[in-house]
Amino acid sequence: GFLHYTVTDCEFNSSKLNDIEYTQSYYYNKLEIVRFSSSVGKFVGYTEFGIKNAERWNNGPEVIARRGEKERYCFHNVGIDVEADLTKS
């Protein structure tokens, strides 16, 4: 069979917005085909299919929506995680 999945990730060293990187990677059969990274600010394709999608998404509303995810998704959740960790240590 075929497997398609998406991995959304927030990597951080502190709860400051500048120390957070948001990535969203798209996989097909365990091969990463395209990724959005907040540090790059756009989609990057790694396969022929991924490159075509990256070009299309970088010229559409998808890239604008992803650029806001670092603050909307990561910053909010990282703050919760850091606070929870600090209260347990």
Secondary structure, DSSP 8 states (H G I E B T S, - for coil): ---EEEEEEEEESSSSGGGEEEEEEEEETTEEEEEEETTTTEEEESSHHHHHHHHHHHTSHHHHHHHTHIIIIIIHHHHHHHHHHHHH-
